[in-house]
Amino acid sequence: NSIDSINHLFNESDNYFSYLYKDIYTGFTVSYNAAAPIFTASSIKAPAMIYLYEMASQGKIDLSEELVYDGRFYSTGSGILKDREKGTSYDIDTLISYSIHASDNIAYAMLMNRFGRENVLSFWNKLGTKNIYTFDTIWGDTSANDASIYMTELYDFYKSNNDYGTKLMNYFKEAEWKILTNKDGGHNTANKGGWSN
């Protein structure tokens, strides 16, 4: 009855909704419109950063490699690099942290320029996603089903890799703009939200 009541509210709304709740221990799933593509805004940074950390754990990416912020990817949106001096170098790990914690658009664009949208797309398509990077841009759509795949992979990586998995999980747990958390603060949730007009 509770699920029907929630879905009725979505059905009656003029807005466009999609959600998926999955208990990763039991497999119990509740969803609404879960296969539908929806614009990601900054939540697209989650699958990209998970990909980068998994590649780093395999020795395919050096997290200490430095990239120079030269102003090419300046954005007035979220993040902290927009207020930093051009010509400053940042290592890959710092840019990943900024992309997750502060949802930094410049850090994300620098990383995608260096490592390629196509590589991220290929990685996630092999894991079953259907709606990531459907346009030729570093932004794009996703679905609740795809987001479930991202976060399940993050959890599995965390459980299987004490070094890289734990560090990446902590970045997501410490992210600003908590979209989902419990009211009393007793649980620290892994999040990556995004917003757009």
Residue, then its C-alpha position, 0 to 999 in steps of 0.5 A: n500500500s505504501i508503494d502504491s501510494i508513493n507511485h500514485l503521487f508520481n503519477e498525479s504530478d506534472n513533473y517527471f520522476s524515476y526511482l529505484y530502491k534495491d536492497i543489495y543483500t536480499g535483492f528486494t527492489v521497488s521502482y518507478n519508471a526505472a528504465a527511463p532516461i533522465f538528464t544526469a546533471s552532476s550525478i554523471k560524475a559517479p560512474a566516471m570516478i568509479y571507472l577511474y579508481e578501478m583503472a587505478s587499482q589495476g595499474k592502468i591510471d596513475l593517481s599521482e599524475e598531474l594535470v594543469y588547470d589552464g582555464r580551458f574548462y572554466s565553468t561557473g557551476s559547482g566546484i572550487l577550481k573556478d576560484r583557483e588560479k590558472g596554471t596550477s597543477y593538480d594530481i588525478d586523485t585530487l581532481i577525483s576528490y574534487s569531482i565527488h566531494a565538491s561536485d567540481n565541474i572543471a575537475y570533471a571536465m579535465l579528467m574526462n579530457r584526459f581519460g576519454r568519455e568513450n572509455v567510461l562508456s565502454f566500461w559501463n556498457k559491459l556492466g549492463t548500463k543502457n543510458i549513459y552518455t547517449f549524446d556526444t558530450i561528457w554530460g547526458d542521461t542515465s536511468a534509475n536502473d543504470a544508477s543502481i548498477y553504478m552504486t552496486e559496483l561501487y559497493d562491490f569495489y569497496k568490499s573487494n579492495n581495501d585500499y582503492g575501494t575504501k578510499l573511493m567509498n570515503y569520497f562518496k560518503e564525505a560528499e557535500w550536498k547529501i541527497l539521501t541520508n537518514k534524519d538522525g544522522g546515524h548512517n553515513t550514506a554514499n551519495k553523488g547528486g546533481w541538479s539542473n534547471 
